[in-house]
Amino acid sequence: MFNSTSWLFVLRGCSLKKQLTEIDRSHEQLYEDRLEGNITERNFNLMNVSISEKQDKNHSYRNG
């Protein structure tokens, strides 16, 4: 049986999973845009770092 604290962790887990899925999707789209020449290499690198930082933050929160 879940108590209120358990439900909070379940809800946070779902939210984190959704966030990580969205971040993964952003990485894929960014890579495709770069391959198709839709963004410059400089912008790709800047955006890639930003997305990677968000991903690392979510992974550390999830595992911490």
Contact map, one row per residue, 1 for C-alpha under 8 A:
1110000000000000000000000000000000000000000000000000000000000000
1111111000000000000000000000000000000000000000000000000000000000
1111111000000000000000000000000000000000000000000000000000000000
0111111100000000000000000000000000000000000000000000000000000000
0111111110000000000000000000000000000000000000000000000000000000
0111111111000000000000000000000000000000000000000000000000000000
0111111111100000000000000000000000000000000000000000000000000000
0001111111110000000000000000000000000000000000000000000000000000
0000111111111000000000000000000000000000000000000000000000000000
0000011111111100000000000000000000000000000000000000000000000000
0000001111111110000000000000000000000000000000000000000000000000
0000000111111111000000000000000000000000000000000000000000000000
0000000011111111100000000000000000000000000000000000000000000100
0000000001111111110000000000000000000000000000000000000000000000
0000000000111111111000000000000000000000000000000000000000000000
0000000000011111111100000000000000000000000000000000000001000100
0000000000001111111110000000000000000000000000000000000000000000
0000000000000111111111000000000000000000000000000000000000000000
0000000000000011111111100000000000000000000000000000000001000000
0000000000000001111111110000000000000000000000000000001001000000
0000000000000000111111111000000000000000000000000000000000000000
0000000000000000011111111100000000000000000000000000000000000000
0000000000000000001111111110000000000000000000000010011000000000
0000000000000000000111111111000000000000000000000000000000000000
0000000000000000000011111111100000000000000000000000000000000000
0000000000000000000001111111110000000000000000000010000000000000
0000000000000000000000111111111000000000000000010010000000000000
0000000000000000000000011111111100000000000000000000000000000000
0000000000000000000000001111111110000000000000000000000000000000
0000000000000000000000000111111111000000000100110000000000000000
0000000000000000000000000011111111100000000100000000000000000000
0000000000000000000000000001111111110000000000000000000000000000
0000000000000000000000000000111111111110000000000000000000000000
0000000000000000000000000000011111111111100100000000000000000000
0000000000000000000000000000001111111100000000000000000000000000
0000000000000000000000000000000111111100000000000000000000000000
0000000000000000000000000000000011111111000000000000000000000000
0000000000000000000000000000000011111111000000000000000000000000
0000000000000000000000000000000011001111101100000000000000000000
0000000000000000000000000000000001001111111100000000000000000000
0000000000000000000000000000000001000011111110000000000000000000
0000000000000000000000000000000000000001111111000000000000000000
0000000000000000000000000000000000000011111111100000000000000000
0000000000000000000000000000011001000011111111110000000000000000
0000000000000000000000000000000000000000111111111000000000000000
0000000000000000000000000000000000000000011111111100000000000000
0000000000000000000000000000010000000000001111111110000000000000
0000000000000000000000000010010000000000000111111111000000000000
0000000000000000000000000000000000000000000011111111100000000000
0000000000000000000000000000000000000000000001111111110000000000
0000000000000000000000100110000000000000000000111111111000000000
0000000000000000000000000000000000000000000000011111111100000000
0000000000000000000000000000000000000000000000001111111110000000
0000000000000000000000100000000000000000000000000111111111000000
0000000000000000000100100000000000000000000000000011111111100000
0000000000000000000000000000000000000000000000000001111111110000
0000000000000000000000000000000000000000000000000000111111111000
0000000000000001001100000000000000000000000000000000011111111100
0000000000000000000000000000000000000000000000000000001111111110
0000000000000000000000000000000000000000000000000000000111111111
0000000000000000000000000000000000000000000000000000000011111111
0000000000001001000000000000000000000000000000000000000001111111
0000000000000000000000000000000000000000000000000000000000111111
0000000000000000000000000000000000000000000000000000000000011111
